[in-house]
Amino acid sequence: MQEQNPETPRQEQPINEAQQRQENDPNAEPYFPDYQRPVQEELVYQWQAPSRPFKKHKRQYFTTIATIVLLLCLILFFAGQFLPIAVVIAVAFLSYIMATIPPQTITNSITTFGIRNEEDLYYWDEMGRFWFDKKHDEDVLYVEVDRFPFRLSLLIGQEPKETLTEILSEILINQRPPLTETERFAQWLQKKIPLDIDS
C-alpha cells in the first residue's frame, strides 16, 4: 500500500505592513519623515542653436594652416620626434573638418536639474560662473563645470541674453573669469599670425 504524501502547506502571502498601516490609520506618521522624495525634472527654458560656432574661411586660411603644419613636421622630423608629427597631423585634420563641415542644430535646455546640452546633463551642483562672449560674430554662453571639458559653451542664436541671465543668476554667478595663460598666448599668437584675413 503506497503512502500518501502529506499536503504541501500553503505559503502565506507577505503582509504589506505599510499598506495595512495606512488603511488602518490614514493619519499615521510616515516611516521616513526626514527623507526628501525625488522630484521630477521640469523644463524652465529651451532653445535650438548650432552645436558650435562656424565660419566659412577663405582659401588663405587653409594655405596658412598647411604651411604651419608642414614647417612643424619638418622641425620635428629633423629633431627625431616622430610621435609628435602624428599628433600635429591629427590636429590639423580635425581643424580642417571643423572648418569645412557646418555644425548640426541641437536643443539646449535649462531645467530644474541643470543644463542639458542635447542629451548631456550638467547638474547645478557641478557648475560655477557663467558669462557671455562672441566667437565668429555669434553670441556664446559659457558655463564653468567640474568635469571635462570644464567649460560648457552654448550658442544662444537669437535668444535674448537678458532672459538667460535672469534665469541663470538665480543659481549661478554672472562673472567672467580672468584669461588663462593658454588663452593669453592664443590671443597673442592670433594677433601675430592671423590665419584668416577678410580684407
Steps between C-alpha positions, in 0.01 A plus 500: 500500500652832393539776752314818422712813492385757748353810349747776437432781745373815335747786503363812656517815294738764639323773686552852371532668838517849357181452299319332791612777735377767260162328467459471878614853575507750210654763730793282606848652497720399201783253550760744361390846614837665426554342160457733203325325216649540151335767287435476129707707261312801365583713197574867569631629167593342167648614171660361185833609358802362313721270705808722455608828341568476130653733246569446133869563443679617192763297323776698669395354838562142387822599320634658818405197709665263252819708500521505879435125522767429237759711682422337834525152350835580341639636828377195692630263232855635513479496881410132490159555665279279287206451740427876530486513119199266507337719766551816293354336190200370699429844645532660157258248351250562779529875447434451130188294569368756750561785256334337199200307639219721638375403848164337559217668688452371855262568789622668818285502812503654846314278745454467875787248494751710307590568137447246225721520194305264273518174702780606738377625838715731714364528854483830685731367772787457253472846344661829602503831315341588168563778251440597138751558223519512122670257265482534122242779556271260689387538862624216719397409855788360706451310826769361730457129575690259725553233233641480152498722296490721817336779302160459339449716190151545355403712205189701584402608148228763513406431862506812724799504731294688758260206539781245535681725746188538714446123515861395559568774755260335744755219549829590331730804517511728197874568485764475229813323631846639421677365195724201549860493379396278210227744395739795521754317287230409246390864475859615456563235234181595316614864485850410385397229252147568372370186332210660316512848349164631383633800315 
